[in-house]
Amino acid sequence: MQRRKVEVVVISDVHLGTYGCHAAELIAYLKSIEPRLLILNGDIIDGWQFSKRYFPNAHFEVIREILGLMAGNTRVIYITGNHDEVLRNYSDITFGNLTLVDKFLLKIDDQKAWIFHGDVFDNTTKGSAKILAKMGGKGYDLLILLNRSINYLMQKIGKDKVSFSKKVKDSVKSAVKYINSFENTITDLAIDNHFDYVICGHIHQPCKKEFQHATGKTTYLNSGDWVENLTSLEYNAGIWSIFNYKESDLSASQQNEGKSKLVDIFFDVMALSV
């Protein structure tokens, strides 16, 4: 399959190493594109739930595909998130086509985009609340696994898929209030600092929305996730858009049984860090 050329791609919240990760679909997407710049905006590997007992070949293949893009003409910016926060010990380093940072300022077509994961504005990932957040992460992973099983049965009887977690987020007022507060806080800072765009992940809600105040305006973008929404952000010809994975457009990649030496080293480093 011929790869589609894209100027910039932003992916976040893949959560490799969890049952909820849609690795095969992400592989198919990565195999379909040739980005000039690939931004991995946090929580690519789930260090909170990382275990040698569960890291399927398809999850290794995602890493292999990213390494393959790096070996070509794609520059990769890895922005750390809360689930892969162990990498923050090594921030601000560049190795070949890979740069590891905690935040990134992208200047493109005379516009400025402020890009970071977003957990810095989430108090539930800090201090004593972090323990509850980790427990919640495990519960969320089990909910996703249960949801997949039910959706498999729903498809068998000709019914539409349902998302339990989305229903919870949409129905619980505190969740809706949190998302609105998250967006408002971030866009207020972006406007104060004269950024044309502010790009985040973290909350698993793909979005493109313009915010305007008396002092200026900015466009808020969220790349969503590869657990429920299967989305990314793409930039081409001066326009940011949300890409939604559809199986009819991209066939899921076959899982690769092999692992490269570099992937083995990466596995060992992550295992030692948890």
Secondary structure, DSSP 8 states (H G I E B T S, - for coil): ---EEEEEEEE----BTSTT--HHHHHHHHHHEEEEEEEEES-SB-TTS--TT---HHHHHHHHHHHHHHHTT-EEEEE--STTGGGGGG-SEEETTEEEESEEEEEETTEEEEEE-SGGG-GGGSTTHHHHHHHHHHHHHHHHHHHHHHHHHHHHTT-----HHHHHHHH-HHHHHHHHHHHHHHHHHHHHTT-SEEEE-SS---EEEEEEETTEEEEEEE---TTTT-EEEEEETTEEEEEE--TTTS----------HHHHHHHHHHHHH-
